[in-house]
Amino acid sequence: MDTGKFNINTDFYSGFEGEEEIILTMEKENIPLFRIWGGFFSDIFDKCEFPGDNWKGFTKDYQLDVRTWNWDTFEKVKIENIEEYIEDVKGYLNLKFHFPETSEAVHALYNYLLYAKEHCYSVFVKID
């Protein structure tokens, strides 16, 4: 039974204050922000080893500077197809990364997105 308790680590930015930060929020007020240092985010999505025509989710956004990773605006952007982002992040779950913390961050990001989907919450992304 789902008690609605949220117990996912959502802070992968502390200690990197003043550097690039990616913030995910859910429309539900009592859900914590998911904060990730840009270095961890790059460590994940620089690893795409598949052709561009197969890019989706954050990989597509990051590689093409579109949607959630649009440098023309630093506004909060709603993820329109959460399934696409979940499937994308899932492909990175068992990879090795440069930073040891990145693996934990990618698993937490995946669980954060799954939680939003399971509870029908919208997710928004902002680059700071």
C-alpha positions as CSV (number, residue, x, y, z in Angstrom):
1,M,0.0,0.0,0.0
2,D,1.3,3.4,-0.9
3,T,1.3,5.7,2.1
4,G,2.3,8.7,0.0
5,K,5.4,9.2,2.1
6,F,8.2,10.7,0.0
7,N,11.6,9.3,1.0
8,I,13.9,9.9,-2.0
9,N,17.2,11.8,-1.6
10,T,16.6,15.0,-3.6
11,D,19.7,17.0,-2.8
12,F,22.7,16.5,-5.2
13,Y,23.7,20.2,-5.1
14,S,24.8,20.9,-1.6
15,G,28.5,21.8,-1.5
16,F,28.4,23.2,-5.1
17,E,26.6,26.5,-4.2
18,G,27.3,29.2,-6.8
19,E,27.7,26.6,-9.6
20,E,25.1,25.5,-12.2
21,E,22.1,23.9,-10.6
22,I,19.2,22.0,-12.2
23,I,16.0,22.1,-10.1
24,L,13.1,19.8,-10.6
25,T,9.8,20.5,-8.8
26,M,6.4,18.8,-8.7
27,E,3.1,20.6,-8.6
28,K,2.5,19.2,-5.1
29,E,3.8,21.6,-2.5
30,N,5.0,19.2,0.1
31,I,7.3,17.3,-2.3
32,P,10.9,18.5,-2.0
33,L,12.8,20.0,-4.8
34,F,15.2,17.7,-6.7
35,R,18.4,19.7,-6.8
36,I,21.4,18.4,-8.9
37,W,24.7,20.0,-9.6
38,G,25.3,20.7,-13.3
39,G,28.5,18.6,-13.2
40,F,26.5,15.5,-12.1
41,F,23.9,16.3,-14.8
42,S,26.6,16.6,-17.5
43,D,28.3,13.4,-16.2
44,I,25.0,11.6,-16.9
45,F,23.9,13.1,-20.2
46,D,27.3,13.5,-21.8
47,K,27.4,9.7,-21.9
48,C,24.9,9.1,-24.6
49,E,26.4,6.4,-26.8
50,F,23.5,6.1,-29.2
51,P,22.7,8.0,-32.3
52,G,20.8,11.4,-32.2
53,D,17.7,10.0,-33.9
54,N,17.1,7.9,-30.8
55,W,17.6,10.7,-28.3
56,K,14.7,11.4,-25.9
57,G,14.0,13.0,-22.6
58,F,16.9,14.8,-20.9
59,T,19.4,13.3,-23.4
60,K,17.6,15.1,-26.3
61,D,17.1,18.3,-24.3
62,Y,20.8,18.4,-23.1
63,Q,22.3,17.4,-26.5
64,L,20.2,19.8,-28.6
65,D,19.7,22.6,-26.0
66,V,15.9,22.4,-26.3
67,R,12.8,22.1,-24.0
68,T,14.0,21.6,-20.4
69,W,17.6,22.6,-21.4
70,N,16.8,25.7,-23.4
71,W,19.5,28.3,-22.8
72,D,17.3,31.0,-24.4
73,T,15.2,31.0,-21.3
74,F,15.9,30.3,-17.7
75,E,12.2,29.9,-17.0
76,K,10.7,26.8,-15.4
77,V,9.7,24.3,-18.1
78,K,7.1,21.6,-17.7
79,I,8.0,18.1,-18.8
80,E,5.2,17.3,-21.3
81,N,5.8,13.6,-21.6
82,I,7.1,12.1,-18.3
83,E,7.2,8.6,-19.8
84,E,9.8,9.8,-22.3
85,Y,12.0,11.2,-19.5
86,I,11.6,8.1,-17.3
87,E,12.6,5.8,-20.2
88,D,15.6,8.0,-21.0
89,V,16.9,8.1,-17.4
90,K,16.3,4.4,-17.1
91,G,19.0,3.8,-19.8
92,Y,21.6,5.4,-17.6
93,L,20.9,3.4,-14.4
94,N,23.7,0.8,-14.7
95,L,26.4,2.9,-16.3
96,K,29.7,3.9,-14.7
97,F,30.3,7.7,-14.2
98,H,33.2,10.0,-13.6
99,F,31.9,11.1,-10.2
100,P,30.9,8.4,-7.6
101,E,27.9,10.4,-6.5
102,T,26.4,10.5,-10.1
103,S,25.2,6.9,-9.9
104,E,23.1,7.7,-6.8
105,A,21.9,10.9,-8.4
106,V,20.7,9.1,-11.6
107,H,18.8,6.5,-9.5
108,A,17.2,9.2,-7.4
109,L,16.2,11.2,-10.5
110,Y,14.6,8.0,-11.9
111,N,12.7,7.4,-8.7
112,Y,11.7,11.1,-8.5
113,L,10.2,10.9,-12.0
114,L,8.5,7.6,-11.3
115,Y,7.0,9.0,-8.1
116,A,5.5,11.9,-10.1
117,K,4.1,9.6,-12.7
118,E,2.6,7.3,-10.1
119,H,0.9,10.2,-8.4
120,C,0.0,12.0,-11.6
121,Y,2.0,15.1,-10.6
122,S,3.5,17.4,-13.2
123,V,7.2,18.0,-13.1
124,F,8.9,21.3,-13.9
125,V,12.6,21.9,-14.6
126,K,14.6,25.1,-14.1
127,I,18.3,25.7,-14.8
128,D,20.0,28.1,-12.4
